[in-house]
Amino acid sequence: LSLALLPLLFSGLVHAASPPQRLSRWTLDTPASTTDTDVKPRRPKPASTVDGLAAGAIRFTAETGSSPLAFPTQDADGRPLISLAQGTVRFLYRPAWSTAQGGPGQEAALLQLGRKGQDDYWAVRIPPNGRELQFVQFAGNEEYLAARAPLTFSSNQWVPIALTYGPAGCRFFTNGIPIGPPPAPPRPPRVAKPFPPARATVWIGGDDRGQSLARGDLEALEPFPQPLPPGLLR
């Protein structure tokens, strides 16, 4: 083996072992939570801070008077904080309800990009019965279910949730284990864009109308620009 090749081999090994580059990170440990690039909420709203799994978390329930947090989709330098067409989002969720007791009773929106009825819209939510995770998108003038995953939730128990989405399809994971059926290719949006427009908003802990609260606690949201393999979703 030529010594001249060693730097190239070493460089390749370092590259292969390097962690994936995320677009941003929300710690979600205070109501004025910022991203790791110091992006602040567009409209800070009342929220209740509670103990989290690693640090603090924010509780989004009607009883605490909380409202969803609204963030821009780009930082001050125009760099995207979240991906529209393909990527990964992972976060921690602790419901204030259980599937066995009937679920949240109303739709619980955990994360939403854009506004309903627009091409830059998708959302991660839980239906009123609390029996599954859902990923919805908007294309061709209609909202459709792009991925679903049966899951039993227990009150006050943390669940690590990850979603991968892209041209090959969409799928949920928990603890790095895929849940739900194999992904089917999604319908293409009418306007294919890799990242949302600057005017778009990321809603955390509820929807754009402030109605479908997460009904639980959220901590440590991390978006990535590509679908990550299961081994990196633990």
Solvent accessible surface area in square Angstrom, and as a share of the most:
residue,aa,sasa,rsa
1,L,161,0.80
2,S,60,0.38
3,L,142,0.70
4,A,79,0.61
5,L,81,0.40
6,L,82,0.41
7,P,87,0.54
8,L,123,0.61
9,L,92,0.46
10,F,135,0.56
11,S,65,0.42
12,G,41,0.39
13,L,124,0.62
14,V,79,0.45
15,H,146,0.65
16,A,84,0.65
17,A,87,0.67
18,S,53,0.34
19,P,97,0.61
20,P,37,0.23
21,Q,136,0.60
22,R,105,0.38
23,L,38,0.19
24,S,1,0.01
25,R,64,0.23
26,W,0,0.00
27,T,52,0.30
28,L,1,0.00
29,D,47,0.24
30,T,63,0.37
31,P,45,0.28
32,A,62,0.48
33,S,3,0.02
34,T,39,0.23
35,T,6,0.04
36,D,80,0.41
37,T,61,0.35
38,D,95,0.49
39,V,14,0.08
40,K,120,0.51
41,P,11,0.07
42,R,95,0.35
43,R,113,0.41
44,P,90,0.57
45,K,73,0.31
46,P,92,0.58
47,A,23,0.18
48,S,32,0.21
49,T,67,0.39
50,V,29,0.17
51,D,122,0.63
52,G,19,0.18
53,L,111,0.55
54,A,92,0.71
55,A,66,0.51
56,G,15,0.15
57,A,0,0.00
58,I,0,0.00
59,R,68,0.25
60,F,0,0.00
61,T,9,0.05
62,A,77,0.60
63,E,156,0.70
64,T,54,0.31
65,G,46,0.45
66,S,8,0.05
67,S,31,0.20
68,P,7,0.04
69,L,0,0.00
70,A,2,0.02
71,F,0,0.00
72,P,23,0.15
73,T,0,0.00
74,Q,52,0.23
75,D,15,0.08
76,A,112,0.87
77,D,109,0.56
78,G,41,0.39
79,R,133,0.49
80,P,33,0.21
81,L,2,0.01
82,I,0,0.00
83,S,3,0.02
84,L,10,0.05
85,A,47,0.36
86,Q,69,0.31
87,G,0,0.00
88,T,0,0.00
89,V,0,0.00
90,R,63,0.23
91,F,12,0.05
92,L,29,0.15
93,Y,0,0.00
94,R,32,0.12
95,P,1,0.01
96,A,61,0.47
97,W,22,0.08
98,S,13,0.08
99,T,24,0.14
100,A,99,0.77
101,Q,155,0.69
102,G,48,0.46
103,G,13,0.12
104,P,19,0.12
105,G,53,0.51
106,Q,108,0.48
107,E,45,0.20
108,A,0,0.00
109,A,2,0.02
110,L,2,0.01
111,L,3,0.02
112,Q,1,0.00
113,L,0,0.00
114,G,2,0.02
115,R,104,0.38
116,K,55,0.23
117,G,45,0.43
118,Q,75,0.33
119,D,25,0.13
120,D,3,0.02
121,Y,5,0.02
122,W,1,0.00
123,A,3,0.02
124,V,0,0.00
125,R,42,0.15
126,I,0,0.00
127,P,19,0.12
128,P,64,0.41
129,N,68,0.35
130,G,0,0.00
131,R,159,0.58
132,E,23,0.10
133,L,0,0.00
134,Q,20,0.09
135,F,0,0.00
136,V,1,0.01
137,Q,26,0.12
138,F,22,0.09
139,A,5,0.04
140,G,47,0.45
141,N,112,0.58
142,E,84,0.38
143,E,71,0.32
144,Y,24,0.09
145,L,65,0.33
146,A,21,0.16
147,A,12,0.09
148,R,118,0.43
149,A,0,0.00
150,P,87,0.55
151,L,33,0.16
152,T,105,0.61
153,F,2,0.01
154,S,57,0.37
155,S,52,0.34
156,N,93,0.48
157,Q,104,0.46
158,W,45,0.16
159,V,20,0.12
160,P,38,0.24
161,I,2,0.01
162,A,2,0.02
163,L,0,0.00
164,T,13,0.07
165,Y,1,0.00
166,G,4,0.04
167,P,104,0.65
168,A,86,0.67
169,G,9,0.09
170,C,4,0.02
171,R,56,0.21
172,F,1,0.01
173,F,13,0.05
174,T,21,0.12
175,N,84,0.43
176,G,4,0.04
177,I,104,0.53
178,P,54,0.34
179,I,27,0.14
180,G,24,0.23
181,P,81,0.51
182,P,103,0.65
183,P,57,0.36
184,A,67,0.52
185,P,106,0.66
186,P,35,0.22
187,R,116,0.42
188,P,111,0.70
189,P,47,0.30
190,R,135,0.49
191,V,80,0.46
192,A,89,0.69
193,K,51,0.22
194,P,89,0.56
195,F,73,0.30
196,P,4,0.02
197,P,27,0.17
198,A,59,0.46
199,R,170,0.62
200,A,6,0.05
201,T,13,0.08
202,V,0,0.00
203,W,12,0.04
204,I,2,0.01
205,G,0,0.00
206,G,0,0.00
207,D,2,0.01
208,D,21,0.11
209,R,149,0.54
210,G,41,0.39
211,Q,124,0.55
212,S,16,0.10
213,L,15,0.07
214,A,0,0.00
215,R,41,0.15
216,G,1,0.01
217,D,2,0.01
218,L,4,0.02
219,E,3,0.01
220,A,16,0.13
221,L,3,0.02
222,E,16,0.07
223,P,0,0.00
224,F,3,0.01
225,P,37,0.23
226,Q,62,0.27
227,P,57,0.36
228,L,9,0.05
229,P,74,0.47
230,P,64,0.40
231,G,51,0.49
232,L,78,0.39
233,L,8,0.04
234,R,194,0.71
